[in-house]
Amino acid sequence: MATVKHKDSSPYTKPLPPPPEDDFLYTRYEATVNLDPSTVPSIKTIVVALFGAGRAGHIHLSNLKNNPQVKIAYIVDDVQSKWSTLKVYWNLTDTTFLSSTQSDKVFSDERVDAVIVASPTYTHEEIVRKALESRKAVFCEKPIAGDIATTTKMYELADKVGKPLFCAFNRRFDPSYSNLRKEVHAGKVGHVHTIKICARDSPLPPISYLQTSGGIFHDCAIHDIDMMCWILGELPNKVFAMAHANIPEIAEIKDFDTVAMVLSFPSGTIGMIDLSRNSCYGYDQRIEVFGPRGMLQCNDEQPMCGFDSYLGLGGHRKSPIYYSFPSRYKIAYGLEMEHFLQVVEGKEKLSILGRETLTASKIASALERSAKTGKYVDLQWEPHELPANA
């Protein structure tokens, strides 16, 4: 009876506590179920064409099909043997399938509002250019083109025709990363002294992919470079990288599978990136930000979060981390596509700007040069390249 005096009154006599801000999925559900006008799609249908139905293309196809506002008018993919399966599985009865040689039909169709580019890397530039010349909005997996100069021309073309060109740095839309950045910008740790990113790929990509990927710095590290600069709101003035190919097949194609990078920022912040192509235990994605007021972390996530086992004398075991990027960044991919569609409608402004894509590429090139020469590389920036909050 010692605790009877602490008994609360009925919870029905009190207002229900609101969901915490961190439970963003419930907040989105609540807004939809209550028909919050800000979450109801507009009447306008957005007509899209999807180029590429491979690994990334399937992710985007799923998100497009799940959006009631979208009509998929075309899918362009050269593997014709899978057209019928895609049509049946995704119920694409009103979608026209084309090979790349027939893709001009997409650009000449005035109904198409936007083009989604998830085809092989070497095809991006031509698709982006033709889509913009046809005055269509463009969502493109990185890279937009094979070099910085050509990418710059694509952004200039987008400005000229007045259509958005969106480079898909999907990790910016991950809720945990977005929250970490918000906390950093709110000064929760003070001036950041160090920021560490660990990115280890799973599973090991096939050699056929790596041969045309553009190399580990521009294919893989560029995501972490973008994340670091986005979180800090700052660009590095000096970088250094050490890299090695532990896997013989990767050495044969003159690429690396293991990279350690250091980025020095004008404010005094030191950034470190630990990168691997081959993590045998799952898709290892972690960030740590340290400052005089404390530390912020985003740790590995698990598909079976909260499941633990204590069996026999085997000790405490947790479920594995996510296996690869489609599952780990599933939510980020969905939010990324929602943002792009809102931009197409004119309801939001592009959150990833051309100068940010170009600076990430410039830093990746500097790190690659450092790895090959064994020397630090200094970076200088023009005023128009600097972040808006710099």
FITORSE-427421 format. One record per residue (C-alpha): x, y, z; residue number from 1. Coordinates in nm, 2 decimals, padded with zeros to 4 digits, always signed. Layout:
BEGIN
x / y / z / nr
X / Y / Z / NUM
...
END
This chain:
BEGIN
x / y / z / nr
+00.00 / +00.00 / +00.00 / 1
+00.30 / +00.23 / +00.01 / 2
+00.24 / +00.35 / -00.34 / 3
-00.14 / +00.41 / -00.32 / 4
-00.08 / +00.78 / -00.24 / 5
+00.10 / +00.82 / -00.57 / 6
-00.19 / +00.68 / -00.77 / 7
-00.29 / +00.91 / -01.06 / 8
-00.64 / +01.02 / -01.16 / 9
-00.79 / +00.85 / -01.47 / 10
-00.60 / +00.93 / -01.79 / 11
-00.93 / +01.01 / -01.95 / 12
-00.95 / +01.32 / -01.73 / 13
-00.63 / +01.46 / -01.90 / 14
-00.56 / +01.57 / -02.26 / 15
-00.38 / +01.31 / -02.47 / 16
-00.01 / +01.40 / -02.51 / 17
+00.08 / +01.49 / -02.87 / 18
+00.31 / +01.25 / -03.06 / 19
+00.68 / +01.34 / -03.03 / 20
+00.83 / +01.53 / -03.32 / 21
+01.07 / +01.23 / -03.38 / 22
+00.78 / +01.01 / -03.47 / 23
+00.75 / +01.17 / -03.81 / 24
+00.57 / +00.86 / -03.96 / 25
+00.28 / +00.90 / -03.72 / 26
+00.26 / +01.27 / -03.77 / 27
+00.23 / +01.21 / -04.15 / 28
-00.03 / +00.94 / -04.09 / 29
-00.23 / +01.17 / -03.86 / 30
-00.23 / +01.45 / -04.10 / 31
-00.35 / +01.22 / -04.38 / 32
-00.62 / +01.05 / -04.18 / 33
-00.75 / +01.38 / -04.06 / 34
-00.74 / +01.52 / -04.42 / 35
-00.51 / +01.80 / -04.34 / 36
-00.53 / +02.02 / -04.65 / 37
-00.15 / +02.07 / -04.65 / 38
-00.10 / +01.69 / -04.72 / 39
-00.38 / +01.64 / -04.97 / 40
-00.24 / +01.61 / -05.33 / 41
-00.35 / +01.88 / -05.57 / 42
-00.59 / +01.78 / -05.85 / 43
-00.32 / +01.82 / -06.11 / 44
-00.18 / +01.49 / -06.23 / 45
+00.20 / +01.49 / -06.29 / 46
+00.29 / +01.29 / -06.60 / 47
+00.64 / +01.13 / -06.58 / 48
+00.87 / +00.91 / -06.79 / 49
+01.11 / +00.68 / -06.62 / 50
+01.45 / +00.60 / -06.79 / 51
+01.60 / +00.28 / -06.65 / 52
+01.43 / +00.00 / -06.46 / 53
+01.74 / -00.14 / -06.28 / 54
+01.84 / -00.12 / -05.92 / 55
+01.77 / +00.25 / -05.87 / 56
+01.49 / +00.26 / -06.13 / 57
+01.28 / +00.00 / -05.93 / 58
+01.31 / +00.21 / -05.62 / 59
+01.17 / +00.52 / -05.81 / 60
+00.91 / +00.31 / -05.99 / 61
+00.77 / +00.19 / -05.65 / 62
+00.75 / +00.55 / -05.51 / 63
+00.59 / +00.68 / -05.83 / 64
+00.33 / +00.41 / -05.83 / 65
+00.25 / +00.47 / -05.47 / 66
+00.18 / +00.84 / -05.53 / 67
-00.18 / +00.90 / -05.64 / 68
-00.08 / +01.22 / -05.81 / 69
+00.15 / +01.05 / -06.07 / 70
+00.08 / +00.90 / -06.40 / 71
+00.37 / +00.70 / -06.55 / 72
+00.33 / +00.75 / -06.92 / 73
+00.66 / +00.59 / -07.03 / 74
+00.93 / +00.35 / -06.91 / 75
+01.24 / +00.35 / -07.12 / 76
+01.46 / +00.04 / -07.07 / 77
+01.66 / -00.17 / -07.32 / 78
+01.60 / -00.51 / -07.14 / 79
+01.28 / -00.58 / -07.33 / 80
+01.25 / -00.93 / -07.18 / 81
+01.13 / -00.77 / -06.85 / 82
+00.87 / -00.54 / -07.00 / 83
+00.57 / -00.77 / -06.97 / 84
+00.66 / -00.87 / -06.61 / 85
+00.69 / -00.50 / -06.51 / 86
+00.36 / -00.42 / -06.68 / 87
+00.17 / -00.70 / -06.50 / 88
+00.34 / -00.66 / -06.15 / 89
+00.30 / -00.29 / -06.13 / 90
-00.04 / -00.28 / -06.32 / 91
+00.11 / -00.05 / -06.58 / 92
-00.18 / -00.09 / -06.83 / 93
-00.16 / +00.27 / -06.95 / 94
+00.22 / +00.29 / -06.96 / 95
+00.42 / +00.27 / -07.29 / 96
+00.74 / +00.08 / -07.29 / 97
+01.02 / +00.20 / -07.51 / 98
+01.38 / +00.11 / -07.59 / 99
+01.64 / +00.39 / -07.58 / 100
+01.64 / +00.42 / -07.96 / 101
+01.27 / +00.51 / -07.93 / 102
+01.31 / +00.76 / -07.65 / 103
+01.25 / +01.07 / -07.87 / 104
+00.88 / +00.99 / -07.83 / 105
+00.91 / +01.09 / -07.46 / 106
+01.07 / +01.43 / -07.55 / 107
+00.82 / +01.51 / -07.81 / 108
+00.52 / +01.43 / -07.59 / 109
+00.39 / +01.75 / -07.45 / 110
+00.19 / +01.57 / -07.18 / 111
+00.51 / +01.47 / -07.00 / 112
+00.59 / +01.70 / -06.71 / 113
+00.90 / +01.53 / -06.57 / 114
+01.17 / +01.28 / -06.66 / 115
+01.33 / +01.05 / -06.40 / 116
+01.68 / +00.94 / -06.50 / 117
+01.79 / +00.61 / -06.34 / 118
+01.96 / +00.46 / -06.64 / 119
+02.33 / +00.37 / -06.67 / 120
+02.57 / +00.65 / -06.59 / 121
+02.70 / +00.70 / -06.94 / 122
+02.35 / +00.78 / -07.07 / 123
+02.26 / +01.06 / -06.82 / 124
+02.40 / +01.36 / -07.01 / 125
+02.21 / +01.30 / -07.33 / 126
+01.88 / +01.22 / -07.15 / 127
+01.91 / +01.53 / -06.93 / 128
+01.99 / +01.76 / -07.22 / 129
+01.71 / +01.63 / -07.44 / 130
+01.46 / +01.65 / -07.15 / 131
+01.55 / +02.01 / -07.07 / 132
+01.55 / +02.11 / -07.43 / 133
+01.19 / +01.97 / -07.44 / 134
+01.11 / +02.19 / -07.13 / 135
+01.06 / +01.90 / -06.89 / 136
+01.16 / +01.89 / -06.53 / 137
+01.45 / +01.64 / -06.46 / 138
+01.52 / +01.41 / -06.16 / 139
+01.86 / +01.25 / -06.22 / 140
+02.06 / +01.00 / -06.03 / 141
+02.42 / +01.12 / -05.99 / 142
+02.62 / +01.20 / -06.19 / 143
+02.43 / +01.44 / -06.42 / 144
+02.72 / +01.42 / -06.67 / 145
+03.08 / +01.28 / -06.70 / 146
+03.26 / +01.60 / -06.59 / 147
+03.22 / +01.92 / -06.41 / 148
+03.22 / +02.14 / -06.72 / 149
+02.94 / +01.95 / -06.89 / 150
+02.74 / +01.93 / -06.57 / 151
+02.77 / +02.31 / -06.54 / 152
+02.63 / +02.34 / -06.89 / 153
+02.33 / +02.12 / -06.79 / 154
+02.25 / +02.35 / -06.50 / 155
+02.28 / +02.65 / -06.72 / 156
+02.04 / +02.49 / -06.97 / 157
+01.80 / +02.43 / -06.69 / 158
+01.81 / +02.79 / -06.58 / 159
+01.77 / +02.90 / -06.95 / 160
+01.45 / +02.69 / -07.00 / 161
+01.32 / +02.76 / -06.65 / 162
+01.29 / +02.39 / -06.55 / 163
+01.43 / +02.22 / -06.23 / 164
+01.72 / +01.99 / -06.26 / 165
+01.74 / +01.78 / -05.94 / 166
+02.05 / +01.57 / -05.86 / 167
+01.95 / +01.28 / -05.63 / 168
+02.15 / +01.30 / -05.32 / 169
+01.89 / +01.09 / -05.14 / 170
+02.07 / +01.07 / -04.80 / 171
+01.98 / +01.44 / -04.73 / 172
+01.62 / +01.32 / -04.70 / 173
+01.69 / +01.05 / -04.44 / 174
+01.50 / +01.16 / -04.12 / 175
+01.79 / +01.08 / -03.88 / 176
+02.04 / +01.28 / -04.09 / 177
+01.81 / +01.57 / -04.13 / 178
+01.75 / +01.58 / -03.76 / 179
+02.13 / +01.57 / -03.69 / 180
+02.19 / +01.86 / -03.93 / 181
+01.91 / +02.06 / -03.76 / 182
+02.07 / +02.00 / -03.42 / 183
+02.41 / +02.11 / -03.55 / 184
+02.27 / +02.43 / -03.70 / 185
+02.09 / +02.50 / -03.37 / 186
+02.43 / +02.49 / -03.20 / 187
+02.36 / +02.19 / -02.98 / 188
+02.73 / +02.08 / -02.98 / 189
+02.87 / +02.43 / -03.03 / 190
+03.13 / +02.49 / -03.30 / 191
+03.19 / +02.15 / -03.45 / 192
+03.54 / +02.03 / -03.38 / 193
+03.52 / +01.69 / -03.57 / 194
+03.28 / +01.51 / -03.79 / 195
+03.32 / +01.15 / -03.88 / 196
+03.14 / +00.95 / -04.15 / 197
+03.16 / +00.57 / -04.19 / 198
+03.02 / +00.44 / -04.51 / 199
+03.08 / +00.07 / -04.59 / 200
+02.89 / -00.08 / -04.89 / 201
+02.70 / -00.40 / -04.89 / 202
+02.69 / -00.62 / -05.08 / 203
+03.01 / -00.59 / -05.29 / 204
+02.90 / -00.44 / -05.62 / 205
+02.96 / -00.65 / -05.94 / 206
+03.27 / -00.56 / -06.14 / 207
+03.05 / -00.49 / -06.44 / 208
+02.90 / -00.20 / -06.24 / 209
+03.23 / -00.08 / -06.10 / 210
+03.39 / -00.06 / -06.45 / 211
+03.14 / +00.21 / -06.56 / 212
+03.07 / +00.37 / -06.22 / 213
+03.32 / +00.65 / -06.25 / 214
+03.53 / +00.52 / -05.96 / 215
+03.49 / +00.50 / -05.58 / 216
+03.53 / +00.88 / -05.53 / 217
+03.27 / +00.99 / -05.77 / 218
+03.03 / +00.70 / -05.73 / 219
+03.05 / +00.63 / -05.36 / 220
+03.24 / +00.89 / -05.16 / 221
+03.05 / +01.18 / -05.32 / 222
+02.75 / +01.10 / -05.11 / 223
+02.95 / +01.14 / -04.79 / 224
+03.13 / +01.45 / -04.92 / 225
+02.79 / +01.61 / -04.99 / 226
+02.65 / +01.50 / -04.65 / 227
+02.95 / +01.65 / -04.46 / 228
+02.94 / +01.98 / -04.64 / 229
+02.56 / +02.00 / -04.60 / 230
+02.57 / +01.93 / -04.23 / 231
+02.84 / +02.18 / -04.17 / 232
+02.73 / +02.45 / -04.41 / 233
+03.09 / +02.49 / -04.51 / 234
+03.34 / +02.38 / -04.78 / 235
+03.68 / +02.24 / -04.72 / 236
+04.00 / +02.43 / -04.81 / 237
+04.23 / +02.13 / -04.79 / 238
+04.18 / +01.75 / -04.84 / 239
+04.39 / +01.44 / -04.82 / 240
+04.31 / +01.08 / -04.90 / 241
+04.48 / +00.74 / -04.88 / 242
+04.33 / +00.45 / -05.08 / 243
+04.40 / +00.09 / -05.16 / 244
+04.25 / -00.20 / -05.36 / 245
+04.25 / -00.51 / -05.14 / 246
+04.04 / -00.70 / -05.39 / 247
+04.24 / -00.81 / -05.69 / 248
+03.96 / -00.76 / -05.94 / 249
+03.91 / -00.40 / -05.83 / 250
+04.29 / -00.34 / -05.86 / 251
+04.27 / -00.47 / -06.21 / 252
+04.03 / -00.20 / -06.32 / 253
+04.25 / +00.07 / -06.15 / 254
+04.00 / +00.15 / -05.88 / 255
+04.01 / +00.13 / -05.50 / 256
+03.79 / -00.05 / -05.24 / 257
+03.91 / +00.11 / -04.92 / 258
+03.96 / +00.48 / -04.87 / 259
+04.04 / +00.71 / -04.57 / 260
+03.98 / +01.08 / -04.62 / 261
+04.05 / +01.39 / -04.42 / 262
+03.88 / +01.73 / -04.50 / 263
+04.00 / +02.05 / -04.33 / 264
+03.75 / +02.33 / -04.31 / 265
+03.83 / +02.71 / -04.28 / 266
+03.65 / +02.73 / -03.94 / 267
+03.89 / +02.47 / -03.79 / 268
+03.65 / +02.17 / -03.82 / 269
+03.82 / +01.85 / -03.92 / 270
+03.62 / +01.59 / -04.12 / 271
+03.70 / +01.22 / -04.16 / 272
+03.54 / +00.97 / -04.40 / 273
+03.60 / +00.60 / -04.37 / 274
+03.49 / +00.42 / -04.69 / 275
+03.47 / +00.06 / -04.80 / 276
+03.32 / -00.12 / -05.10 / 277
+03.28 / -00.44 / -04.91 / 278
+03.12 / -00.48 / -04.56 / 279
+03.05 / -00.84 / -04.49 / 280
+02.82 / -00.76 / -04.19 / 281
+02.57 / -00.53 / -04.36 / 282
+02.53 / -00.17 / -04.49 / 283
+02.73 / +00.02 / -04.23 / 284
+02.63 / +00.39 / -04.23 / 285
+02.72 / +00.61 / -03.93 / 286
+02.78 / +00.97 / -03.85 / 287
+02.94 / +01.14 / -03.54 / 288
+02.96 / +01.51 / -03.48 / 289
+03.16 / +01.63 / -03.18 / 290
+03.20 / +01.97 / -03.03 / 291
+03.26 / +02.15 / -02.69 / 292
+02.90 / +02.10 / -02.58 / 293
+02.86 / +01.74 / -02.66 / 294
+02.83 / +01.48 / -02.94 / 295
+02.56 / +01.38 / -03.19 / 296
+02.54 / +01.04 / -03.35 / 297
+02.35 / +00.86 / -03.62 / 298
+02.41 / +00.49 / -03.58 / 299
+02.34 / +00.18 / -03.79 / 300
+01.97 / +00.10 / -03.82 / 301
+01.81 / -00.25 / -03.81 / 302
+01.51 / -00.38 / -04.00 / 303
+01.41 / -00.57 / -03.69 / 304
+01.46 / -00.29 / -03.45 / 305
+01.39 / -00.39 / -03.09 / 306
+01.43 / -00.76 / -03.15 / 307
+01.68 / -00.92 / -02.91 / 308
+01.75 / -01.28 / -02.82 / 309
+01.89 / -01.45 / -02.52 / 310
+01.93 / -01.82 / -02.62 / 311
+02.12 / -02.07 / -02.41 / 312
+02.46 / -01.94 / -02.31 / 313
+02.50 / -01.75 / -02.64 / 314
+02.46 / -01.42 / -02.47 / 315
+02.27 / -01.11 / -02.59 / 316
+02.22 / -01.10 / -02.97 / 317
+02.06 / -00.83 / -03.18 / 318
+01.93 / -00.85 / -03.54 / 319
+02.16 / -00.76 / -03.82 / 320
+02.18 / -00.41 / -03.96 / 321
+02.02 / -00.33 / -04.30 / 322
+02.17 / -00.53 / -04.58 / 323
+02.19 / -00.26 / -04.85 / 324
+02.09 / +00.08 / -04.96 / 325
+01.73 / +00.01 / -05.10 / 326
+01.62 / -00.10 / -04.75 / 327
+01.83 / +00.14 / -04.54 / 328
+01.73 / +00.45 / -04.73 / 329
+01.38 / +00.34 / -04.83 / 330
+01.22 / +00.63 / -04.65 / 331
+01.47 / +00.88 / -04.78 / 332
+01.40 / +00.77 / -05.14 / 333
+01.03 / +00.83 / -05.09 / 334
+01.07 / +01.17 / -04.93 / 335
+01.32 / +01.27 / -05.20 / 336
+01.07 / +01.19 / -05.48 / 337
+00.79 / +01.37 / -05.29 / 338
+01.01 / +01.67 / -05.27 / 339
+01.08 / +01.66 / -05.65 / 340
+00.72 / +01.63 / -05.74 / 341
+00.63 / +01.93 / -05.51 / 342
+00.90 / +02.13 / -05.69 / 343
+00.75 / +02.03 / -06.03 / 344
+00.42 / +02.17 / -05.91 / 345
+00.58 / +02.49 / -05.79 / 346
+00.49 / +02.42 / -05.42 / 347
+00.86 / +02.38 / -05.30 / 348
+01.20 / +02.52 / -05.41 / 349
+01.48 / +02.28 / -05.50 / 350
+01.66 / +02.18 / -05.19 / 351
+01.97 / +02.06 / -05.37 / 352
+02.12 / +02.33 / -05.58 / 353
+02.34 / +02.31 / -05.89 / 354
+02.64 / +02.47 / -05.71 / 355
+02.61 / +02.20 / -05.44 / 356
+02.63 / +01.92 / -05.69 / 357
+02.93 / +02.09 / -05.86 / 358
+03.12 / +02.15 / -05.54 / 359
+03.08 / +01.79 / -05.43 / 360
+03.22 / +01.68 / -05.76 / 361
+03.51 / +01.92 / -05.73 / 362
+03.59 / +01.79 / -05.38 / 363
+03.57 / +01.43 / -05.50 / 364
+03.81 / +01.50 / -05.78 / 365
+04.06 / +01.67 / -05.54 / 366
+04.04 / +01.36 / -05.30 / 367
+04.10 / +01.13 / -05.59 / 368
+04.40 / +01.33 / -05.70 / 369
+04.53 / +01.32 / -05.34 / 370
+04.50 / +00.94 / -05.33 / 371
+04.69 / +00.90 / -05.65 / 372
+04.97 / +01.15 / -05.57 / 373
+05.00 / +01.10 / -05.20 / 374
+04.98 / +01.48 / -05.14 / 375
+04.74 / +01.72 / -04.98 / 376
+04.53 / +01.91 / -05.23 / 377
+04.43 / +02.28 / -05.16 / 378
+04.09 / +02.40 / -05.26 / 379
+03.98 / +02.75 / -05.34 / 380
+03.63 / +02.87 / -05.39 / 381
+03.47 / +03.15 / -05.58 / 382
+03.19 / +03.34 / -05.40 / 383
+02.92 / +03.19 / -05.61 / 384
+03.03 / +02.84 / -05.51 / 385
+03.00 / +02.89 / -05.13 / 386
+02.69 / +02.77 / -04.93 / 387
+02.41 / +03.03 / -04.89 / 388
+02.47 / +03.04 / -04.52 / 389
+02.85 / +03.08 / -04.55 / 390
END
